[in-house]
Structure formats: structure tokens, C-alpha cells
Amino acid sequence: MSTLSITVDGLNLPNPFIIASGPPGTNLNVIHRAFREGWGAVIAKTISLDASKVINVTPRYGKLHANDKREIVGWENIELISDRPIENWLEEFKRCKDQNPNGILIASIMEEYNRDAWIEIVERCQDAGVDGFELNFSCPHGLPERKMGSAMGEDPEILLEVCGWVTSAAKRPVWAKMTPNITHIEDPARAALKAGCQGVSAINTIRCVIGVNLETLRPEPAVEGRTTPGGYSSKAVRPIALRMCMELATMIKNEFPGRSLSGIGGVETGEDAAQFILVGASTVQVCTGVMKFGYELVKPLCEGLLAFMEKHKFETLDDFRGYSLDYFTTHAELVRVQGERKAAQKAAEHERTIKADSDWSGDKFVEQSAALSR
């Protein structure tokens, strides 16, 4: 019988579905709800030592619909990290672990380029009982103005240093969350893994402008008539996320065997999740999907993934994790193998061609006739 349980970096998860850092993990109430519904783990909304600098605006979401205006295919947000004081978070982390001792709770943390700040937030969260860390090097809006988030995650040299600070203090698994707003996502990921991170998460949202209102002529989401580029998510980003996860998984397989990858990007069904696992992800994170469908989404996610596994007779997630990686290659290689196939086909057709009356076969008479025709 197939099972969804998995152990990743020493963390025992009942299933691979994780609440991604964002609004669905914004306080203890919603984290409790996620655990009650059966999510494999929860990554809380990103926190920093000084929340007083975090000021959100309204509206801060924009939605892109399909032509029928009913289905949401893209979602932009300009929401910042948590605006709640770290003291509140630390108290809630403690309460969460007291009330959900088996629930895997991961703290998402972000700081400026300051060694003491990174070590302090790691140690304080550890003391509060969290099971692991995700380092937010990937938020594409607002905080890059303070040289945080994706501004830091775009620089492998800085990542190597900052991740080294964190891993020197962390006694729990550490994942680095990668920005897709970069030419080669493997470069910062490689730096994070060299610094000792147990894994990487990818992708965070893609920097975007979701659209311009053709009545008001103002870009969306409009705040007092103005906006700023935000982070794009939902099902429209899934092909991009799959490509980047494939690249990261290939790099990990070749250079850092044993390290983990958590896939993120437009997951709304168990079949979506299966694709991320096939290209090398151990776990699959969901954020916008929860905002669209609610915390109960985890049930059909599990059912869909189990149905896929049973169809292909996979008993565990590791049975097919990374299965599809060997089928990616270069365009030059595609040309070569197709050329070989055509040459072999041509040779086979030549073999079927009649060269003498004695070559005719009763079993292949029609094929042989066709081979002699123009």
C-alpha cells in the first residue's frame, strides 16, 4: 500500500505537503488550522527582529483570470513579511509546539546584512522550539530596498557568508529559499549548500506587473492610484518553477548528494505535486492554493498524489523522486538521438525493400508493396 510519509533532513512528515511561508501561516490561529486539516508541516510567515519597519498597504493583491473570468491563473502580491513583533511570534511558537508536539513547525527568517542579527534570530527561534529554518533570500518586493530578500539572494558571495553565520548557530535543519529573479538559480543555491544548509526551497514569487486597468489607466493593484512591482504566483508560474526545480535537483544530484529540495510554484492538485517530485523535490509547498481554496485543500492533494502512486505502483515518494531527471538533455543531444533513430528507420525500410522476386513474403506483402511505391 502506498504511503505519503517521508523523512527529510531528520524531519518526519506525515505527507510532503507544506504550508509555504506567507499569509496562510501568519499567526497561531491559522497554523493550528493547518495542523488540524492534516498538512505535513507549516512554514510560518517570515519574521525579523524589528517588525516596526514593516508597514503593509491595501489593496495588496492582484488577480489574473482566465478568459471566462472565473478561474484565477495568476496572483500578484505586494505584501511584506510579518508586521507582528518577534516577541509575539516566539510566544506563539512555544504554544504551537506545546499543543502540536508532532507537528513540524519551521520558522522563516529574514534579516539585513548583519551577523549578530542573523545569529540572534536563529537562537531565539530555536529556544522557542521550532523544528527547522527557512531563510528568506527571495522576497521580490519592498524589502530589497533595504538590501534584504531577493536583493541578498541574488548575490552568491553574500549567501555563502550569511548562510555560514546561520549554520554556525543553528541546531535544526536549515533551508535557503531561492529567488527566481535571476539568470542561473543554481549559483546562489550552490553557495547556500556550500555554507552548510541542508536544503533549498524554490521558487519564491516572480517579480511582475499583473496588469493595467484600461478604464483608469493605472497599474494594479492600485494604492492611492499607484503601485509597485510585486510577486507573481499561482498556476501560471508552475512551468517556470518546474524548470528551476529540475535545474536545482540536477545540481544537487551531481554536486551535493543527500541534500534536499522543497518545490514551490502553482501547486493545486496531487498531480501538480507529482510533477515536482518527479523532477527531484522531496516536499511540495503551497501558499496561493490555500488562499484560493482553503486549508482543506490538503485532502484532495493527498488523494490525488496517492492515486498517482497507486496507478504507477510506487509505494513511497522516494520510489519516484527525481525519476524524470534523466530525460532532460541538451538540444544538440536531441538532434543526435533523433538522427540515429531516423537512420535506423531508414535502414529497416531498406531491409524491407524487395530486391528479387524470392524476397516477397506472404506475411509482409502489403508493407513490401508500399516500400516499392512512390
Secondary structure, DSSP 8 states (H G I E B T S, - for coil): -----EEETTEEESSSEEE-SSGGGSSHHHHHHHHHHT-SEEE---B-S-GGG----SS-EEEEE-TTSSSEEEEEE---S--S-HHHHHHHHHHHHHH-TTSEEEEEE---S-HHHHHHHHHHHHHTT-SEEEEE----SSGGGGT-THHHHT-HHHHHHHHHHHHHH-SS-EEEE--SSSS-THHHHHHHHHTT-SEEEE---EEE---B-TTT--BSS-BTTB---EEEESGGGHHHHHHHHHHHHHHHHHHSTT-EEEEESS--SHHHHHHHHHTT-SEEEESHHHHHH-GGGHHHHHHHHHHHHHHTT--SGGGTTTGGGGG---HHHHHHHHHHHHHHHHHHHHHHS--SGGG--STTHHHHHHHT--
